[in-house]
Amino acid sequence: MTGRAAEFHRLHESGCFVMPNPWDVGSARILVGLGFPAVASTSAGLAWSLGRRDNEISLDAVLAHLRTMAAGVDVPINADFEDAFAVEPEGVAANVAAAAATGIAGLSLEDSSGNPAEPLYEMGLAVERIKAARRAIDQSGTGVVLTGRSEGFIAGRPDLPKTIERLVAYADAGADCLFAPGVRPLADVTAIVRAVAPKPVNVLIGGDYLTLAQVRDAGVRRISVGGALARAAITGLLAAATEIAEHGTFTALGRTISVPETNRLFSQTARHGRG
């Protein structure tokens, strides 16, 4: 097991930690400098930074991104690995093995099929995909934390009992952590935590509908923000650029931090990756 994977496992043992989602090495170093103990990639943030829509990035591009991120900071990194860029378990295993070799400490695997008519993989196939990822990680010896994701709430199938059924099956199939993005009511979050206990649960918070204290008290172990920080950055860019384009004024730029302050952010967090 790598050092960062061991640290990531330790973080999942007790308490509740926030794992924000940078979209490049610069944003990752800023977050590490603020004291976050781990970070996660974001498929949406990466795609937007390359001028693409989410889910339009290739496997090779994602693997290169993960290698760059892992080399750029020394905290554990969880990979948003979408659906592992494969349908069948054999392909999942091969691609998960490639991801585990990039230096990441964790990896999330979705059950979203991309098919509007059947947006989730059939249950049996979804479970076999988790098992394949588990085998690939175990064979790699890296100790990467495997997160099983059920996408129903963001893929047009917002059914809590069925989502819980899938998460329990993924836990039994070898997932170390469970995650259902799009679940917002605290009662639903609590139900998921209880259903998969003692395995840890990740909750996505992309707005002001939940707080760290609320989900911590519900027993959630890990919080991520997905593409929300990238959206926040784009929101700021749009506001400043729109002011210039429409009014010819630059007041938004006057509210930004200075060049020396910005340089200090990176000089404080210019760390190199380690195993």
N, C-alpha and C positions, 0 to 999 in steps of 0.2 A: 504494500500500500504506500502511495506517495505521501509526503509530509502534508501537503495541502489537503489531500483527501482525508487524512486522519483528523486534521483540524476541522474539516467540514462535518465529519461524523460527530465530533465532539460538540459542535454547535447545536446539533440536532438532539442532544441527549436531555437537555433541560432548558427552561426559560423560553424566551421568545426573542428572536433577532430579526432585524430588518436587512434585507438583501436587495438593495436598489439595482436598477438595470441601466448601466451606461451603454452607449452605442458605439463608442470608440475608446482608444487608449487614453486620450485626453480627459474625457468625461469620467473614465474609470479612475484615473489618478486623483481627480478632484474629490470623488466620493471616498476613496481610500484615505485621503488626507483629512476628511471630516470624521474619520474614525469608524466607518462601517466595517464590520469584521469579514464580510464576504460581499461579492457582487455577482450579478447574473447578466448574461447577454440578453438581448432582445431582438427577436427576428424582425419585428416592425421597425425598431430604431435603426438597425443595420440597413434594412431595405431603403428606408427614407434617406439615410445618409448617402446612399448610392443612387438616389433619384429613381427608385423603384417602389412599387407597391409591396406590402407585406406578402410573404409567400411566393415571391418572384425571384428569390436568390438561389443559386445552385448549391449543391453539396460542396463542390470544391471551394466556392467562395466562402461558405460558412466555415469549413475546416481551416482555411487560411486565416479568417477572422479570429477564430478561437486560438490559434497558435499565437497570433499577434497579441491578443488580449492576455493570454497566460504569461507571455514573456514581458508584458508591460507593467504588471502589478504583482505583488507577492501575497495577496490574500486568496482564499478559495474562490474559484469562478464556477458558477453553474451555467451550463449551456442550454439555451433554448434551442432544442434540436428538432423542433417541429414534429413531423411524423417519421423522422429518421430517413426521409427522402427515399422511402421504399414501402412497398405494400406487404410483401411476403416476409415471414420471419427470417428467412435466410438473408435477405437483403438488409433487414433491420440489424441483424447481428453483425454483418460486415461493416456497415456504416457506423454503428455504435463503437465497434472496435477501433475504427479510424478516429473517431472523436475522442475516445479515451486516451489515445496516444498524443493528443495535442497539448496536454498539460492541465486540462480542466480538472475540477474536483467533484463536479456533479453534472447530471444530464437529465433533462426532462423529455419524456416521450409522450406524444399526443395520440388520441384515438380518433382524431378528425380525419375523414376520408377525402375531403375536398369535393365530394359528390353531393350536389344540392338535394337530390332525391333521397339519398341515404347518407346523411352527413357524418355518421359515426361508423367506424368499422364494426362489422358483426361481432357480437360478444366473444364468441370462440376464437376468432382471428385476433381480436384485440388482446385477449389474454395470452395467446401464443406469441404475439409480438413482444409483450412484456417479458415473457420467459426467455425469448431469444436475446433480448437486451441484457437480461440478468446473466445468462451464460457467457455472453461476450465480455461483459465487465469482469466476471469472475476469472475467465481465462486470461484476461489482460494483466491481472495482478495489480491493477492500479487502485482498486478500492473506491472507484468513482461512485458517488451516491446516486442511485437511480430513483427518479421521481416519475410516478405514473399519473398522467393527466387525463381527466375525462372532460371533453369539450362541449358537452351538451348545452350548457347555458350560454355559450357564445356561438353555437352552431345551429341554433334553431330547434333544439330539443331540451328545453328547460324543465326537466322532470327530476325532482330531488330524489325520490326513491330509486329510480333507475340509475341516477348518477352515483348514489351511494352503493348500489349493487355492483356497479362497475369498479368503483374505488376499492371496495372490499376484495373483489376478485383480483385486482391488480396487486393489492397488498399480499394476498395469498400466493400470487405468481412470482413474488420476489421484489416488488418495488419497496424501496426504503422509506419513501416519503410519498404522500398523496396530495393531489391538487385538482381542484375543479374551478378554473377561472370563470368569472361571471357570477358566482354566488355572492350575494350581497347581504341579505337579512342575517342578523346575528344569530337568530334561532336556527337558520339553515347551516351556518358555519358550525355552530355547536353540535348539531346533529351529525355532521360529517366527522368532527373530531371524535365523538363518542363511538361512532360506527367502526372506525378503523383503528381505534386505540389498541395497543399502545404505540402504534406507529405514528410518526409526526405528520402534521398537515401544514401545507403552504396555503396562504390566502393572498389573493391579488387585491390590492387596494389602489385604484387608479383615480380616486376622487375623494370627496369629503363625506362619504357615507359611513365610514367606520374609522375608529381610532386604534392606535397601537394598544392602548390600555384595554379596550373592549375585547379585542381578539386574543390578547394575552390571557385575560381572565377567562376566556372561553376555552383555553387550552391549546391555542394555535402555537406552533413552534417557530414558524418562518413566515415572513411577509415579503412579498415582492411587489413591484409597481409596473411591471411590463413596459410598454412604450410610453408611459405617462411623462417621464422626465424628458424624453425626446420631444413629445408634444409640447411640453412647457417651453423648451428651447425654441421650437418652431413658432409657437405663439408669440414669444418675445420678438423674434426676428420679423414676423409678419407685422406686428404692431409698429415697430420702428421703421421698417421699410415702407409700409403703407402711409405713414405720416410724411415721409420724404416725398413719395410719389404723388400724394394727393394734396399736400399742403406746402411743400417746399420748406418745411421746418425740421429741426433736428433735436427736439427736446428729449425724445426717448434716449438718444445717444448720450445726452448729458447726465443721465441717471445710471449709466453703466459703471462698473468698477474700472479703475485706471489700469494702464498697461503695466506699471510696476506691481500693482496688486495681483494682476492676472499672472504675471511671471512668477511671483512668489508662490502661487498655488501649485505650479508645476515644479518649481525647485524643491518644494517641501514633499512632493509625492512622487518624484522621479525614481521609482524603485524598479528593480529588476526581478523577474520571476525566479522562483526556485521550485524544486521538486516537491 
